[in-house]
Amino acid sequence: KVTLKRGAKTMSFNLNRINPNQTQVFFHDGRLETMTNEELEEFLLQMGLSDVNGALEQNLIE
């Protein structure tokens, strides 16, 4: 679970790797998106969380 707080806005989401090139992003407002590695990397960079993507990749290798 990842929770981001920017000012008055809070965004929470869970990440679930479903195969080596796709991750499901479950937002706590009910939305679900399936993203490729490239889309996920861009999303995480926009959120300021580039380290999370590296951790996901490391978990796949292990």
trRosetta pair geometry for C-beta under 8 A, 3 or more apart (Angstrom, degrees):
i j d omega theta_ij theta_ji phi_ij phi_ji
1 12 6.5 -3 -175 -170 97 102
1 13 7.6 169 -150 91 57 28
1 14 5.2 -35 -95 -90 62 84
2 12 6.9 166 87 -150 51 53
2 13 5.6 -15 59 63 96 73
2 14 7.4 159 14 -93 76 32
2 15 6.9 38 -6 -16 118 103
2 47 8.0 65 141 147 138 151
2 49 6.8 34 -161 -128 145 164
2 52 6.6 4 -93 -112 142 155
3 10 6.5 -5 -173 -174 95 102
3 11 7.3 165 -153 86 48 45
3 12 4.5 -12 -103 -100 79 89
4 10 6.9 165 85 -155 51 52
4 11 4.7 -5 56 57 102 92
4 12 7.6 -174 21 -75 63 43
4 47 5.8 -121 -67 -168 161 106
4 48 7.7 127 -132 52 131 103
4 49 7.5 -104 -79 -46 123 124
5 9 7.3 165 -153 91 48 50
5 10 4.9 -14 -102 -104 77 84
6 9 5.2 -11 67 66 84 98
6 10 7.9 166 25 -85 59 38
6 11 7.8 6 13 4 101 102
11 27 7.3 -48 -168 -143 89 101
11 28 8.0 162 -172 32 46 102
11 47 7.5 -115 82 -127 139 118
12 27 7.3 120 85 -160 57 57
12 28 4.1 21 79 -6 106 136
13 25 5.4 7 173 -177 135 89
13 26 6.0 157 -161 79 74 48
13 27 4.8 -34 -99 -99 101 55
13 28 6.6 -128 -80 -16 47 79
14 25 7.5 160 78 -156 46 45
14 26 4.4 -7 54 57 96 108
15 23 5.5 -7 -167 176 95 124
15 24 7.4 149 -158 79 44 54
15 25 6.0 -15 -103 -103 69 68
15 26 7.9 -156 -69 22 23 78
15 40 7.8 85 -136 -146 123 127
15 52 7.4 140 -7 162 158 122
15 56 6.6 -76 134 -92 144 131
16 23 6.6 150 74 -165 41 71
16 24 4.4 -14 63 57 101 101
16 26 6.9 42 -3 -12 113 108
17 20 7.9 29 178 -98 114 25
17 22 7.6 128 -159 91 57 50
17 23 5.1 -38 -99 -104 56 87
17 56 6.0 151 -63 -167 124 107
17 59 7.2 173 4 92 149 120
17 60 6.4 -135 173 -76 164 103
18 22 5.1 -38 61 98 101 101
18 23 6.7 160 8 -112 80 28
18 24 5.6 69 -33 -20 119 99
18 34 7.2 -36 23 -135 142 109
19 22 5.1 35 49 39 90 96
20 60 6.2 108 -121 -162 75 142
21 36 5.7 -14 161 -149 90 80
21 37 5.4 -79 -148 -18 62 104
22 34 5.6 7 -174 179 115 100
22 35 6.9 156 -151 80 65 37
22 36 6.0 -43 -94 -102 68 46
22 37 7.7 -86 -68 -38 30 66
23 34 7.4 166 83 -154 34 57
23 35 5.5 -22 63 63 84 89
23 37 7.5 91 -7 -87 105 52
23 40 5.0 54 43 -85 128 148
23 56 6.8 -11 -93 -169 144 153
24 32 6.4 -13 -170 -168 103 97
24 33 7.3 156 -156 83 55 41
24 34 5.3 -31 -98 -98 69 73
24 35 7.9 148 -103 17 20 73
25 32 7.2 157 80 -156 54 47
25 33 4.8 -10 55 62 103 91
25 34 7.7 179 15 -87 74 23
25 35 6.0 29 -12 -2 116 117
25 40 7.4 169 -53 -112 120 92
25 43 7.2 -81 -71 134 163 164
26 31 7.9 163 -157 90 39 53
26 32 5.6 -9 -106 -107 65 82
27 30 6.9 -25 87 47 88 29
27 31 4.2 14 44 58 124 93
27 32 7.3 -146 20 -71 78 36
27 33 7.6 43 -18 3 106 97
35 39 3.8 -136 -162 96 98 116
35 40 4.3 134 112 -59 128 79
35 43 6.3 -62 -129 -5 166 141
36 39 4.8 94 48 10 74 101
36 40 6.9 -139 92 -5 36 89
37 40 5.7 -57 -145 39 29 111
37 41 6.2 32 156 -22 65 106
37 53 7.9 104 -163 -159 79 114
38 41 5.8 -52 -147 34 29 112
38 42 6.5 27 154 -16 62 105
39 42 5.8 -56 -151 37 32 110
39 43 6.2 34 152 -20 66 108
40 43 5.5 -53 -145 37 32 114
40 44 6.2 28 158 -16 67 108
40 53 6.3 144 126 -110 102 109
40 56 7.8 -63 143 65 146 162
41 44 6.0 -57 -145 39 28 107
41 45 6.3 30 155 -20 63 106
41 50 7.6 39 -158 -130 75 78
41 53 5.3 72 -104 -129 71 162
42 45 5.7 -54 -148 35 29 112
42 46 6.5 32 153 -20 63 105
43 46 5.8 -57 -155 34 30 112
43 47 6.5 17 151 -9 65 110
44 47 5.5 -60 -145 45 35 107
44 49 4.4 -92 -165 80 88 90
44 50 5.8 128 124 -90 108 39
44 52 5.5 -144 -142 60 135 109
44 53 5.0 -179 55 -40 163 109
45 48 7.5 41 -175 -74 31 25
45 49 7.7 -109 -66 53 21 54
45 50 5.4 40 -93 -77 70 96
49 52 4.4 6 157 5 109 120
49 53 7.4 120 120 -17 81 83
50 53 6.0 -49 -166 27 47 112
50 54 7.1 46 144 -15 69 103
51 54 5.5 -53 -156 36 44 114
51 55 6.5 46 149 -21 71 103
52 55 5.6 -55 -153 35 36 113
52 56 6.5 38 150 -21 67 102
53 56 5.6 -50 -150 33 35 113
53 57 6.5 33 153 -16 65 104
54 57 5.7 -54 -148 37 33 111
54 58 6.3 36 152 -21 65 106
55 58 5.5 -51 -146 35 33 113
55 59 6.5 37 153 -22 64 103
56 59 5.7 -53 -151 32 32 112
56 60 6.8 34 151 -20 63 101
57 60 5.7 -51 -154 30 36 113
57 61 6.7 35 150 -20 65 103
58 61 5.7 -54 -153 33 36 112
58 62 6.5 29 153 -14 67 105
59 62 5.9 -56 -146 40 34 107
